[in-house]
Amino acid sequence: MQPEERLTIDTPEQIALELPVAGIGSRFLAVAVDTVLQVSMYVAGFLTLAVFTPPSALRSTLSAVGPAVLILFGFSVYWGYFALFELLWSGRTPGKRLAGIRVIKESGRPINAFEAIGRNVLRAIDFLPALYVVGVVCMMLNRNSRRLGDYVAGTIVVHDRQSEDDVRPDWNNTAAAHMSSAQLSQMPSAELVLIETYLHRRFELEPQVRNDRADQIVRRITEKTGLHPDSGQAADEFLEAVARQIRDTARFR
């Protein structure tokens, strides 16, 4: 796979969004960081047990429930670490955050608990026989660098160029233009999904591609509702204003 490989998502509205696919190198950097953090959690758990448990009680506790506790703790850290972070951080773990990548659905939407858990249950198979050999071979055999866990959960890992706190459409601070509630109510909910998907991903697009996509969406909105940008208003500002007012006031049909 070439480093510049891009994922093209065709929305139901026939507007294509392009996202840069994360390659093997960036994903290995992420998993290396996450592995170091996992090992640190193992060490911290052991040291906490050793420091805060009296020696006599520690020996009796370990002899009675030690193996079960160790297995449960290891299971929670190994699988829970990835699934929990990816669910709470919009597809990112600390390692992915550092590497600038994130997990999304094939549709381009954020993953949910099912995808977060499903893709990481298969991590044990992807790791076989060691150092993710199965996962790497699988990634090399498909153009979107998907491992087995990605196929099972229907996910893809892409480069994330947005800021770490940007988990909503990136609104500007300009006030929304006044728009008729009657016109906004004519907007199907699918159009709002399209607008917000674009606003989420726009900074991942090349400038020309971004401008073309914004103009396409604006034309669709104008055709469906009669709304159009004010004189001199940029397409992005218009789409932000539409989405904000729909969320605040409009009722979908």
FENRA-V817237 format. One record per residue. SS is DSSP state (2 for helix, 1 for strand, 0 for the rest). PHI is phi in whole degrees, 0 to 359 (999 if undefined). PSI is psi as a letter, one per 40 degrees, with the letter a starting at -180 (* if undefined). Layout:
SS/PHI/PSI
SS/PHI/PSI
This chain:
0/999/h
0/279/i
0/301/d
0/270/e
0/304/h
1/234/i
1/262/h
1/256/h
1/254/h
1/268/h
0/285/i
0/302/d
0/271/e
0/63/f
0/252/h
1/272/h
1/246/h
1/249/h
1/232/h
1/285/h
1/282/h
0/282/h
0/270/a
2/297/d
2/298/d
2/293/d
2/288/d
2/291/d
2/300/d
2/298/d
2/290/d
2/294/d
2/296/d
2/295/d
2/295/d
2/300/d
2/293/d
2/295/d
2/299/d
2/298/d
2/292/d
2/300/d
2/296/d
2/298/d
2/296/d
2/294/d
2/295/d
2/298/d
2/296/d
2/289/d
2/283/d
2/262/e
0/245/h
0/304/i
2/307/d
2/294/d
2/292/d
2/297/d
2/296/d
2/292/d
2/295/d
2/295/d
2/293/d
2/273/d
2/234/e
2/307/d
2/302/d
2/295/d
2/296/d
2/296/d
2/296/d
2/296/d
2/295/d
2/298/d
2/297/d
2/297/d
2/288/d
2/292/d
2/263/d
2/293/d
2/305/d
2/293/d
2/297/d
2/294/d
2/295/d
2/295/d
2/286/d
2/278/d
0/253/f
0/54/f
0/86/e
0/244/i
0/254/i
2/305/d
2/295/d
2/295/d
2/298/d
2/293/d
2/280/e
0/75/f
1/230/i
1/205/i
1/262/h
1/225/i
1/286/i
0/301/d
0/281/e
0/94/e
0/275/i
1/297/i
0/282/i
0/247/a
2/298/d
2/299/d
2/293/d
2/298/d
2/285/d
2/300/d
2/290/d
2/270/e
2/297/d
0/281/e
2/299/d
2/298/d
2/286/d
2/299/d
2/286/d
0/297/i
0/284/e
0/188/i
0/54/f
0/59/f
2/297/d
2/299/d
2/297/d
2/294/d
2/299/d
2/297/d
2/295/d
2/287/d
0/267/e
0/222/i
0/288/e
0/256/e
0/53/f
0/263/h
0/270/i
2/302/d
2/300/d
2/292/d
2/294/d
2/296/d
2/269/e
0/70/f
1/239/i
1/218/i
1/259/h
1/234/i
1/288/h
0/243/h
0/263/e
0/276/i
0/290/i
0/294/d
0/264/e
0/272/g
0/248/e
0/229/i
0/307/i
0/278/g
0/286/i
0/280/i
0/272/e
0/292/i
0/289/i
0/289/i
0/290/i
0/292/h
0/227/i
0/291/h
2/298/d
2/296/d
2/292/d
2/295/d
0/291/e
0/279/e
0/278/h
0/295/i
2/298/d
2/297/d
2/290/d
2/295/d
2/300/d
2/298/d
2/298/d
2/290/d
2/297/d
2/297/d
2/296/d
2/295/d
2/255/e
2/300/d
2/282/e
2/269/e
0/263/i
0/295/i
2/308/d
2/293/d
2/296/d
2/299/d
2/297/d
2/296/d
2/296/d
2/298/d
2/296/d
2/299/d
2/293/d
2/300/d
2/297/d
2/296/d
2/295/d
2/297/d
2/295/d
2/276/d
2/237/e
0/86/e
0/287/i
0/210/i
0/298/i
0/291/i
0/301/h
0/83/e
0/277/h
0/292/i
2/301/d
2/299/d
2/296/d
2/298/d
2/294/d
2/298/d
2/296/d
2/298/d
2/297/d
2/295/d
2/289/d
2/297/d
2/297/d
2/278/d
2/230/d
0/277/i
0/245/h
0/282/i
0/263/*
